Amino acid sequence: MIREVTQSGDMKVSASTSHSQFTIHQLAARWNVHPLTIRRRIKAGEIRCLRYSRQLVRIELAEVERYESEARV
């Protein structure tokens, strides 16, 4: 989601098709795997993530692209 403030001061919220960060569920949907698979790969150190809290986890686009490029080899 992208939040923008218009010139009139109103808040505009729109969905973004290009993500700079993914949730575990978004990444699981992108790769067509179960979210637990993503969690296991994070725990194993295969995927780096940003932990804002115990439950708030994000994976950056650059990390997703890195992992995808290595998986294709």
N, C-alpha and C positions, 0 to 999 in steps of 0.2 A: 504494500500500500504506500502511496505517496500522499503526503499531506502538504498542501500549498495554501498560502494566504493570498487571496486576491487583492487587487488594489482597493476595493471597497472595505477590506478588512475581514471578509467572510472566509471561513475555513473550507477548503475544497479537498475532498478525499477521493482518490481514484486508484484503481488497481493497476499495478505495473506488470507488463509482460516481461521486462528484463529485470532480473533480481541481482542485487549486489551481495545479498546474504540470503541464505536459505534456512528454513527451520528443518528439523529432522523429518517431519512429515512431508514437506515440500520436496526435499531431496529424495526421499523414498518413492514418492510419486514419479519424479523425473526418471529415476532408475528402475522403476517398476519392481521394487523390492519391499519387504516389510520394514517398518521403522526400527524394529529390533536389530535388523541387519546393520543399519547405519550406526546405531548405538554401540554394537559390538565392534565395528571397525574403528569407531572413535576410541573406545576403551583399549583396543589393541594398538593404538597409535598410528593406524594406517591413514586416518583422516584427522587433520588438525581442525579444531573448532575454537570458537570464542565462547567462553562461559561467563555470562553476566550474573548468574546465580545458579543454584543447584538445578533448577528447572528450565531456566532460560538459556538455551544453547543455540548458536548460529554458526553456520558454515559459510565462509566467504566464497564468492564466485571463483576467484583465482585458485582456491584450494580444490573446488569441484572440478575445474578444468584440468588442474594438475593430475588429480586422481584419474580422471577419465582418459587423459593422454597416456598415462602409465598403464592403464588397464588394456589399452588397445595394442600394446606392444606384443 
